[in-house]
């Protein structure tokens, strides 16, 4: 599946321009960025590392010492989602692991063979094996939360605590969204030009934020850049998706570890009722819920300090060893 079809399934069914339209012209006709260009601009020589898991190159960071916390970003994002959260957790005494889900960010492409052989959970387990980590508390936002859930369902002995933020429980292809005039105009422009400009991503982030001013120019530039990477195939092979409802329900029923849902209540795609539905599907887990009335779809981006504190409180106070 290609990049923008993936986005529709993983996040925004009614608002992303189909990739077939965007890829109609040669890549050279649009201001795409190559993987090498993205690595030159966003690579971190101090803490960024590369590993090959199941034939797929993954960019990751492994910082700090102590109990391990794995942070998984959502669709159309990168490990930079956690830039303001990881240092807080490291300072608190945790080992913090995060990665760019291939083929996003600075991670490599996914071959057809790797797409057939790997699942999101198996890929994450492989990365943890590479790092010598047996057990983690897994924190994920949007489709990253779904990946955490699959990890807990498939490898229950490896997930100590599960924290999901604004993660889908049901397919979102038929979500009924009412875009703002600015976002509607940006979508129309993308359809006409076959390219999602900085204007598009500004409107996108505004629409899915509780308070758009919280997302600075640096975040907006990152989203524009990472989403104009030269188009990749097998775009969702390692993304946690909820297309197969029966499969998802069965996986959620296999989750037994204590689980926290941290929810931005101003999410146009997944309102608070979606959190209640997700909690119901996690029928064999002890589920707690916290709603943020002023936050949209991306709590780790909008309110990182608050989000980090909630993670710490849950791990250390609500569900201590």
C-alpha positions in Angstrom: 0.0 0.0 0.0 1.3 3.5 -0.8 1.9 6.4 1.5 -1.4 8.3 1.2 -3.6 5.3 1.0 -1.9 4.3 4.2 -2.7 7.6 5.8 -6.4 7.2 5.0 -6.4 3.8 6.8 -4.1 4.8 9.6 -5.4 8.2 10.4 -7.3 10.6 8.1 -9.5 8.8 5.7 -11.4 11.8 4.4 -8.6 14.4 4.3 -5.5 13.0 2.6 -5.1 13.3 -1.1 -4.6 9.8 -2.7 -1.0 9.0 -3.4 -1.8 7.9 -6.9 -2.7 11.5 -7.7 0.4 12.8 -6.0 2.7 10.4 -7.8 1.2 11.0 -11.2 4.2 13.1 -12.2 7.9 12.1 -11.9 9.4 12.7 -8.5 11.8 15.2 -10.1 8.8 17.4 -11.0 8.1 18.0 -7.3 10.3 19.2 -4.4 10.6 15.8 -2.8 13.5 15.1 -0.5 15.7 12.0 -0.7 16.5 9.8 2.3 20.1 11.1 2.1 18.8 14.7 2.3 16.6 14.0 5.2 19.4 12.2 7.1 21.7 15.2 6.4 19.2 17.6 7.8 17.7 15.7 10.7 20.3 13.0 11.7 21.7 13.2 15.2 25.4 12.1 15.2 25.4 12.1 19.0 22.5 9.8 19.8 21.0 8.6 16.6 21.9 5.0 15.5 21.0 2.6 12.7 20.3 -1.1 12.9 19.0 -3.7 10.5 16.1 -5.7 11.6 14.7 -8.4 9.3 16.4 -6.8 6.4 15.0 -3.3 7.2 17.3 -0.4 8.3 15.8 1.5 11.3 16.9 4.8 12.7 16.6 4.8 16.5 17.7 6.3 19.8 18.5 4.5 23.0 19.1 6.9 25.9 19.4 6.7 29.7 19.6 3.8 32.2 16.9 2.1 34.2 13.6 0.5 33.5 13.0 0.6 29.7 10.3 2.7 28.1 9.6 2.3 24.4 8.0 5.3 22.6 6.3 4.8 19.3 5.1 7.7 17.1 2.1 7.8 14.8 1.5 7.9 11.1 3.2 10.6 9.1 5.5 11.3 12.0 8.9 10.3 13.4 10.7 9.7 16.7 11.0 13.5 17.0 7.4 13.4 18.3 9.1 12.6 21.6 11.9 15.2 21.6 10.5 17.0 24.6 9.4 13.9 26.5 12.4 11.6 26.2 14.8 13.9 28.2 12.3 14.1 31.0 12.0 10.4 31.3 15.8 9.9 31.0 16.3 12.4 33.8 13.7 10.5 35.9 15.8 7.4 35.7 14.4 5.5 32.7 16.0 4.0 29.6 14.1 5.5 26.7 14.0 3.8 23.3 12.3 5.3 20.2 12.6 4.8 16.5 11.4 6.0 13.1 8.9 3.4 11.8 10.2 2.4 8.3 10.0 3.8 5.8 9.3 7.1 7.6 11.8 9.6 8.8 15.4 8.5 8.6 14.7 4.8 8.4 15.2 2.7 5.3 12.9 1.3 2.7 10.9 -1.9 3.1 11.4 -4.6 0.5 8.5 -6.8 -0.8 10.1 -9.7 1.0 10.4 -7.8 4.3 6.8 -6.6 4.0 5.6 -10.3 3.6 7.7 -11.6 6.5 7.5 -8.9 9.1 4.7 -7.6 11.3 4.8 -4.4 13.3 5.0 -6.4 16.6 7.7 -8.7 15.3 9.8 -5.8 14.0 9.6 -4.1 17.4 10.5 -7.3 19.2 13.5 -7.6 16.8 14.7 -4.1 17.7 14.4 -4.9 21.4 16.4 -8.1 20.9 19.0 -6.1 19.1 19.2 -3.6 22.0 19.2 -6.4 24.6 16.0 -5.3 26.2 13.6 -8.0 27.5 10.7 -5.9 28.8 9.4 -2.4 28.3 6.6 -0.1 29.2 5.2 0.8 25.8 3.9 4.3 25.0 2.3 5.1 21.6 0.3 7.8 20.0 -2.2 7.3 17.2 -1.2 4.2 15.1 1.9 4.0 17.3 -0.5 3.1 20.2 -1.9 0.4 18.0 1.6 -1.0 17.5 2.1 -1.0 21.2 -1.1 -2.9 21.6 0.0 -5.5 19.0 3.3 -5.9 20.9 1.5 -6.5 24.2 -0.9 -8.9 22.5 1.8 -10.9 20.7 4.6 -10.8 23.3 2.8 -10.4 26.6 5.9 -11.2 28.6 7.7 -8.2 27.1 5.2 -5.4 27.9 5.0 -4.3 31.5 2.6 -1.4 31.1 0.7 -0.1 28.0 0.0 3.6 27.4 -2.1 4.5 24.3 -2.8 8.1 23.2 -5.6 8.8 20.7 -5.2 5.4 19.1 -8.0 4.1 16.8 -10.0 1.0 17.8 -12.1 0.7 14.6 -11.4 1.4 10.9 -11.5 5.1 10.2 -12.1 5.0 6.4 -15.7 6.3 6.9 -14.9 9.0 9.5 -17.0 12.1 8.9 -14.8 15.1 9.3 -15.7 18.7 8.6 -12.5 20.6 7.7 -12.0 24.2 8.3 -12.1 26.5 5.2 -8.3 26.7 5.3 -7.8 23.0 5.5 -10.4 22.4 2.7 -8.5 24.9 0.5 -5.2 23.3 1.3 -6.6 19.9 0.3 -8.0 21.3 -2.9 -4.6 22.8 -3.7 -2.9 19.5 -3.1 -5.3 17.7 -5.4 -4.7 20.3 -8.1 -0.9 20.4 -7.8 -0.3 16.8 -6.9 1.8 17.9 -3.9 1.2 18.6 -0.2 2.9 21.9 0.5 3.9 23.6 3.7 0.5 25.3 3.6 -1.2 21.9 3.6 0.8 20.7 6.6 0.2 23.9 8.5 -3.6 23.5 7.9 -3.4 19.8 8.8 -1.7 20.4 12.1 -4.0 23.3 12.9 -7.1 21.2 12.3 -5.9 18.3 14.5 -4.6 20.4 17.3 -6.5 21.6 20.3 -4.5 24.8 20.4 -2.6 25.2 17.1 -0.2 27.9 18.6 1.4 25.1 20.6 3.0 23.7 17.5 5.9 25.9 16.5 7.5 26.5 13.2 10.1 23.7 13.7 7.4 21.1 14.2 5.6 22.3 11.1 8.7 22.2 9.0 9.5 18.7 10.1 6.1 17.4 9.1 6.4 19.1 5.7 9.9 17.6 5.2 9.3 14.1 6.3 6.1 13.8 4.3 7.8 15.0 1.1 10.3 12.1 1.2 10.5 10.4 -2.2 7.5 8.1 -2.4 8.0 4.6 -0.9 6.1 1.4 -1.5 5.1 -0.9 1.4 4.4 2.3 3.3 2.2 0.7 6.0 3.9 -2.7 6.3 5.2 -1.9 9.8 2.5 0.5 10.9 -0.1 -0.6 13.4 -3.4 -0.6 11.5 -7.0 -1.4 12.5 -8.4 -2.4 9.0 -9.2 -6.0 10.0 -11.8 -5.5 12.7 -11.9 -9.2 13.7 -8.1 -9.4 14.0 -7.9 -6.2 16.0 -10.6 -7.3 18.4 -8.9 -10.6 19.0 -5.6 -8.9 19.6 -7.0 -6.4 22.0 -8.7 -9.3 24.0 -5.2 -10.8 24.4 -3.9 -7.7 26.2 -3.7 -8.3 30.0 -1.2 -5.7 31.2 -2.4 -2.6 33.0 -3.3 0.0 30.4 -3.7 3.8 30.4 -5.5 5.8 27.7 -4.3 9.4 27.6 -6.8 11.2 25.3 -6.8 14.6 23.7 -10.6 15.3 23.8 -10.5 17.9 21.0 -9.5 15.2 18.5 -11.7 15.7 15.4 -11.0 12.1 14.2 -11.1 10.2 17.5 -13.3 12.1 20.1 -13.7 10.9 23.7 -16.3 8.2 22.7 -13.5 6.5 20.7 -11.5 6.1 23.9 -14.5 4.5 25.6 -14.9 2.1 22.7 -11.2 1.2 22.9 -11.4 0.6 26.6 -14.3 -1.8 26.0 -12.3 -3.8 23.5 -9.4 -4.1 26.0 -11.7 -6.4 27.9 -9.1 -8.4 29.8 -6.9 -5.5 30.8 -7.2 -3.1 33.8 -7.9 0.2 31.8 -7.6 3.7 33.1 -8.5 6.8 31.1 -7.4 10.4 31.3 -9.0 13.1 29.1 -7.4 16.4 28.2 -10.2 18.8 27.3 -7.9 21.3 25.5 -5.8 19.0 23.4 -6.2 17.5 20.0 -4.9 14.3 18.2 -1.3 14.7 19.2 -0.9 15.1 23.0 2.9 14.4 23.0 3.4 17.3 20.5 0.9 19.7 22.1 1.6 19.3 25.8 4.8 17.3 26.2 5.5 18.3 29.8 2.0 17.3 30.9 2.1 14.1 28.9 5.5 13.1 30.4 4.2 13.7 33.9 1.1 11.6 33.3 3.4 8.7 32.1 5.6 9.0 35.1 2.6 9.2 37.5 1.0 6.1 36.0 4.2 4.0 36.1 5.3 5.1 39.5 2.1 6.0 41.4 -0.9 4.4 39.8 0.6 1.1 38.9 3.9 0.8 40.7 5.9 -2.5 41.0 
